[in-house]
């Protein structure tokens, strides 16, 4: 029997895959600044590391979820990590997602304040309200929305970054490591942390996304395409910030600064795109948290989601760049084991393998 497969489906998966990572830390440039750009020329080696890491882990999570679509008790953490470690990650995940929401809501406040002068509290409140609204409409509709947002963010990031790189290319000659916001003492460890906190933290969302694919092959191709688009965006954004490191290193929202340097109109449009990116990740995290504790679609789930957003709003009033450096680094260290487990499981048992008498499916086509 021929597997269902469509280019449209692959693009949908890739767009939603990218949307998870394109939150406030990424889209504002603060995340890329700390985990990549702060290490100067080593940042390009970090890019190669992340390309390999995302390619090895991301598509495998998507495919395993698609293969276990009918297994209602499927737990991707236990599948990859075993019962004990899987149980730990299952309980740790919602708390890590809440920490991520705090960063995202803080990032929305920083973005709107830096460009429009809107009070940080107001911007954070707007984002918290949007996240609750997205939760209420349901996961399937949400995926259709963020599948559109992801490619739009990438397009704008590419435009701003390409123009900046070609216009200020001489800035590469003055690249140095003066940024104090380095999340790890060694550049290679920063690369591992970026992979682990994105893929471990996003694994529940990626599992739900993989289950929506028409076939395992569609899930894998979507993950591969999403990874390629994501890393291309990181490459260009990192290069753009390196050309003007003395300014971008001290800003809360460096990408907005780069867009505004080109033209004020582009900066204004890009600020809206940034908020869309923050919305996509914040809403996905809220869904991940709520899915762990309450039945989706119930009145209790809506109340729970509202309480989570209220808590994240109040903590999100803390400084944005400080939250990015501290929280993402901690999540990265905790997530390192998960990434290793996915790779080991893939090598030993193949991610598509099912239990019992069911068919075993090889990840490799």
C-alpha positions as CSV (number, residue, x, y, z in Angstrom):
1,X,0.0,0.0,0.0
2,X,1.4,3.4,-1.0
3,X,2.0,5.9,1.8
4,X,0.0,9.1,1.6
5,X,2.3,12.0,0.8
6,X,1.8,15.6,-0.4
7,X,4.0,18.6,-0.9
8,X,1.4,20.7,0.8
9,X,1.4,18.4,3.8
10,X,5.2,18.6,4.1
11,X,5.2,22.4,4.0
12,X,2.4,22.5,6.6
13,X,4.5,20.3,9.0
14,X,7.7,22.3,8.2
15,X,5.9,25.6,8.9
16,X,4.5,24.5,12.2
17,X,7.8,22.8,13.1
18,X,9.6,26.1,12.6
19,X,6.9,28.1,14.4
20,X,7.8,26.4,17.7
21,X,11.4,27.7,17.7
22,X,10.4,31.2,16.3
23,X,9.4,32.6,19.7
24,X,10.5,35.8,21.3
25,X,14.1,34.6,22.0
26,X,14.7,33.7,18.3
27,X,12.7,36.3,16.5
28,X,14.0,39.2,18.6
29,X,17.5,38.0,18.0
30,X,18.3,37.8,21.7
31,X,18.5,34.0,21.7
32,X,20.8,33.9,18.6
33,X,22.9,36.7,20.1
34,X,23.6,34.7,23.3
35,X,23.9,31.2,22.0
36,X,25.7,31.9,18.7
37,X,26.8,35.5,17.9
38,X,28.5,36.0,21.3
39,X,31.1,33.4,20.4
40,X,32.3,35.4,17.3
41,X,33.6,33.3,14.4
42,X,32.9,30.1,16.3
43,X,29.2,30.8,15.8
44,X,29.5,29.3,12.3
45,X,30.7,26.0,13.7
46,X,27.8,26.1,16.2
47,X,25.5,26.4,13.2
48,X,26.9,23.3,11.7
49,X,26.5,21.5,15.0
50,X,22.9,22.5,15.3
51,X,22.1,21.6,11.7
52,X,23.3,18.0,12.5
53,X,21.6,17.9,15.9
54,X,18.2,19.1,14.6
55,X,18.4,16.7,11.6
56,X,19.2,13.7,13.9
57,X,16.6,14.3,16.5
58,X,13.6,16.4,15.2
59,X,12.4,14.2,12.3
60,X,12.7,11.1,14.5
61,X,10.4,12.6,17.1
62,X,7.9,13.4,14.4
63,X,8.0,10.0,12.8
64,X,7.8,8.0,16.0
65,X,4.7,10.0,16.9
66,X,3.1,9.2,13.5
67,X,3.9,5.5,13.8
68,X,2.2,5.4,17.3
69,X,-0.7,7.6,16.3
70,X,-3.2,4.9,17.3
71,X,-1.5,4.2,20.6
72,X,-3.5,6.4,23.0
73,X,-1.1,5.7,25.8
74,X,2.0,6.6,23.8
75,X,4.4,8.7,25.8
76,X,7.3,9.9,23.7
77,X,9.5,10.5,26.8
78,X,9.1,6.9,28.0
79,X,9.4,5.6,24.5
80,X,12.8,7.2,24.0
81,X,14.2,7.4,27.5
82,X,12.6,4.5,29.4
83,X,10.2,4.4,32.3
84,X,12.1,6.2,35.0
85,X,13.8,9.0,33.1
86,X,10.7,9.3,30.9
87,X,8.5,9.9,33.9
88,X,10.9,12.6,35.1
89,X,10.8,14.4,31.8
90,X,7.0,14.0,31.6
91,X,6.6,16.0,34.9
92,X,9.5,18.4,34.2
93,X,8.1,19.4,30.8
94,X,5.1,21.5,31.9
95,X,7.3,23.4,34.4
96,X,9.9,24.1,31.7
97,X,7.1,25.2,29.3
98,X,5.8,27.6,31.9
99,X,9.3,29.1,32.2
100,X,9.4,29.4,28.4
101,X,6.1,31.3,28.5
102,X,7.5,33.7,31.0
103,X,10.3,34.5,28.5
104,X,7.9,34.9,25.6
105,X,5.5,37.2,27.4
106,X,8.4,39.3,28.6
107,X,9.7,39.4,25.0
108,X,6.5,40.7,23.6
109,X,6.6,43.5,26.2
110,X,10.2,44.3,25.3
111,X,9.4,44.4,21.5
112,X,6.4,46.7,21.7
113,X,8.1,49.0,24.2
114,X,11.4,49.3,22.2
115,X,9.6,50.2,18.9
116,X,6.3,51.8,19.9
117,X,6.9,53.0,23.4
118,X,4.0,50.9,24.7
119,X,4.3,50.1,28.3
120,X,6.0,46.8,28.9
121,X,3.1,45.7,31.1
122,X,0.6,46.4,28.4
123,X,2.5,44.5,25.8
124,X,2.9,41.5,28.0
125,X,-0.8,41.5,28.9
126,X,-1.7,41.6,25.2
127,X,0.4,38.5,24.5
128,X,-1.0,36.6,27.5
129,X,-4.6,37.3,26.3
130,X,-3.7,36.2,22.7
131,X,-2.3,32.9,24.0
132,X,-5.5,32.1,25.9
133,X,-7.6,32.9,22.8
134,X,-5.5,30.5,20.7
135,X,-5.9,27.8,23.3
136,X,-9.6,28.1,23.2
137,X,-9.9,27.6,19.4
138,X,-8.2,24.2,19.7
139,X,-4.9,22.5,18.6
140,X,-5.8,21.7,15.0
141,X,-6.9,25.3,14.2
142,X,-3.8,26.6,16.0
143,X,-1.5,24.4,13.8
144,X,-3.1,25.9,10.7
145,X,-2.4,29.4,12.0
146,X,1.2,28.9,13.0
147,X,2.0,26.9,9.9
148,X,1.4,30.2,8.1
149,X,3.3,32.3,10.7
150,X,6.5,30.3,10.5
151,X,7.3,30.9,6.8
152,X,6.3,34.6,7.1
153,X,8.8,35.1,10.0
154,X,11.5,33.3,8.0
155,X,10.9,35.5,5.0
156,X,11.2,38.7,7.0
157,X,14.3,37.5,8.9
158,X,15.9,36.6,5.6
159,X,15.1,40.0,4.0
160,X,16.4,42.0,7.0
161,X,19.5,39.8,7.4
162,X,20.5,39.6,3.8
163,X,20.2,43.4,3.3
164,X,22.2,44.0,6.5
165,X,25.0,41.6,5.6
166,X,25.5,43.0,2.1
167,X,25.3,46.6,3.2
168,X,27.6,46.2,6.3
169,X,29.9,43.4,5.2
170,X,33.0,45.3,6.3
171,X,31.8,44.8,9.9
172,X,33.0,41.1,9.7
173,X,36.6,42.4,9.9
174,X,35.9,43.8,13.4
175,X,34.2,40.7,14.9
176,X,35.3,39.9,18.4
177,X,33.9,38.2,21.5
178,X,32.9,41.1,23.6
179,X,29.3,40.0,24.4
180,X,29.0,39.2,28.1
181,X,25.8,37.2,27.7
182,X,27.4,33.9,26.8
183,X,25.2,31.0,28.3
184,X,28.1,28.5,28.6
185,X,31.9,28.7,29.3
186,X,32.7,26.9,26.0
187,X,31.3,27.6,22.6
188,X,30.6,23.9,21.8
189,X,28.5,23.5,25.0
190,X,26.4,26.5,23.9
191,X,25.6,24.6,20.7
192,X,24.5,21.5,22.6
193,X,22.3,23.5,25.0
194,X,20.5,25.2,22.1
195,X,19.7,21.9,20.5
196,X,18.6,20.2,23.8
197,X,16.3,22.9,25.1
198,X,14.5,23.4,21.8
199,X,14.0,19.8,21.0
200,X,13.3,18.5,24.5
201,X,11.1,21.4,25.4
202,X,9.3,21.1,22.0
203,X,9.1,17.3,22.0
204,X,5.4,17.1,23.2
205,X,4.4,19.7,20.6
206,X,6.4,17.9,17.9
207,X,4.8,14.6,18.8
208,X,1.3,16.0,18.5
209,X,2.4,17.6,15.2
210,X,3.9,14.4,13.9
211,X,0.6,12.6,14.6
212,X,-1.2,14.9,12.2
213,X,0.9,13.9,9.3
214,X,-0.7,11.8,6.5
215,X,2.2,9.4,6.7
216,X,5.6,8.8,8.4
217,X,7.4,9.9,5.3
218,X,5.5,13.2,5.3
219,X,6.4,13.8,8.9
220,X,10.1,13.1,8.3
221,X,10.3,15.3,5.2
222,X,8.5,18.1,7.0
223,X,11.0,17.9,9.9
224,X,13.9,18.0,7.5
225,X,12.5,20.9,5.5
226,X,11.8,22.8,8.7
227,X,15.3,22.2,10.0
228,X,16.9,23.5,6.8
229,X,14.7,26.7,6.8
230,X,15.4,27.2,10.5
231,X,19.2,26.9,10.2
232,X,19.3,29.1,7.1
233,X,17.5,31.8,9.2
234,X,20.0,31.4,12.0
235,X,22.9,31.7,9.7
236,X,21.7,34.9,8.2
237,X,20.6,36.5,11.4
238,X,23.8,35.6,13.1
239,X,25.8,37.1,10.2
240,X,23.8,40.3,10.3
241,X,24.3,40.8,14.0
242,X,28.1,40.1,13.7
243,X,28.4,43.0,11.2
244,X,27.3,45.4,14.0
245,X,28.1,43.6,17.1
246,X,28.9,46.6,19.2
247,X,25.3,47.8,18.9
248,X,23.3,44.5,18.7
249,X,25.1,43.1,21.8
250,X,23.6,45.7,24.1
251,X,20.0,45.7,22.8
252,X,17.0,43.7,24.1
253,X,15.6,43.3,20.5
254,X,18.6,43.4,18.1
255,X,16.7,42.3,15.0
256,X,14.3,45.2,15.4
257,X,17.3,47.5,15.5
258,X,18.6,46.0,12.2
259,X,15.3,46.3,10.5
260,X,14.9,49.9,11.6
261,X,18.4,50.7,10.2
262,X,17.2,49.7,6.8
263,X,13.9,51.7,6.9
264,X,11.4,52.7,9.6
265,X,8.6,51.2,7.7
266,X,10.3,47.8,7.5
267,X,11.0,48.0,11.2
268,X,7.3,48.7,11.9
269,X,6.3,45.7,9.8
270,X,8.9,43.5,11.4
271,X,7.8,44.4,14.9
272,X,4.4,43.0,14.0
273,X,6.0,39.9,12.6
274,X,8.0,39.5,15.9
275,X,4.8,39.6,17.9
276,X,3.3,36.9,15.6
277,X,6.4,34.7,16.2
278,X,6.1,35.2,20.0
279,X,2.4,34.3,19.8
280,X,3.1,31.0,17.9
281,X,5.5,29.7,20.5
282,X,3.7,31.0,23.5
283,X,0.4,29.4,22.4
284,X,2.2,26.1,21.7
285,X,3.7,26.1,25.2
286,X,0.3,26.8,26.8
287,X,-1.2,23.9,25.0
288,X,1.7,21.6,26.2
289,X,1.2,22.7,29.8
290,X,-2.6,22.3,29.8
291,X,-2.5,19.0,28.0
292,X,-0.6,17.5,30.9
293,X,-3.1,18.5,33.6
294,X,-6.6,18.9,32.2
295,X,-8.9,17.5,29.6
296,X,-8.8,19.6,26.4
297,X,-11.9,21.5,25.5
298,X,-13.4,21.4,28.9
299,X,-14.4,24.5,30.9
300,X,-11.8,23.6,33.5
301,X,-9.1,23.6,30.8
302,X,-10.0,27.2,29.9
303,X,-9.9,28.3,33.5
304,X,-6.6,26.5,33.9
305,X,-5.1,28.1,30.8
306,X,-6.2,31.5,32.0
307,X,-4.5,31.0,35.4
308,X,-1.2,29.8,33.7
309,X,-1.2,32.9,31.5
310,X,-1.8,35.1,34.5
311,X,1.1,33.6,36.4
312,X,3.4,33.9,33.3
313,X,2.3,37.5,32.8
314,X,3.4,38.6,36.3
315,X,6.8,36.8,36.1
316,X,7.2,38.1,32.5
317,X,7.5,41.6,33.9
318,X,11.2,40.8,34.7
319,X,14.0,41.9,32.3
320,X,13.8,40.0,29.0
321,X,17.5,39.4,28.2
322,X,18.2,38.2,31.7
323,X,15.3,35.7,31.5
324,X,16.6,34.3,28.2
325,X,20.1,33.7,29.5
326,X,19.1,32.0,32.8
327,X,16.0,30.0,31.9
328,X,17.1,28.7,28.5
329,X,20.5,27.7,29.8
330,X,19.0,25.7,32.7
331,X,16.5,24.0,30.3
332,X,19.3,23.2,28.0
333,X,21.3,21.3,30.6
334,X,18.3,19.3,31.7
335,X,17.4,18.4,28.1
336,X,20.8,17.0,27.2
337,X,19.9,13.5,28.3
338,X,16.8,13.5,26.2
339,X,18.6,14.3,23.0
340,X,21.1,11.5,23.7
341,X,18.3,9.1,24.3
342,X,16.6,9.8,21.0
343,X,19.8,9.2,19.1
344,X,20.6,6.0,21.0
345,X,17.0,4.7,20.6
346,X,17.1,5.5,16.9
347,X,20.4,3.6,16.4
348,X,19.3,0.6,18.4
349,X,15.6,0.2,17.8
350,X,14.6,2.5,15.0
351,X,12.2,5.3,15.8
352,X,9.3,3.9,13.9
353,X,9.5,0.5,15.7
354,X,6.3,-0.6,17.5
355,X,5.8,-3.0,20.3
356,X,4.2,-6.4,20.4
357,X,3.2,-8.0,17.1
358,X,2.9,-4.9,15.2
359,X,4.9,-4.0,12.1
360,X,8.4,-2.5,12.4
361,X,9.1,0.5,10.2
362,X,12.6,1.7,9.4
363,X,13.2,5.4,9.7
364,X,15.3,5.3,6.5
365,X,13.3,5.2,3.3
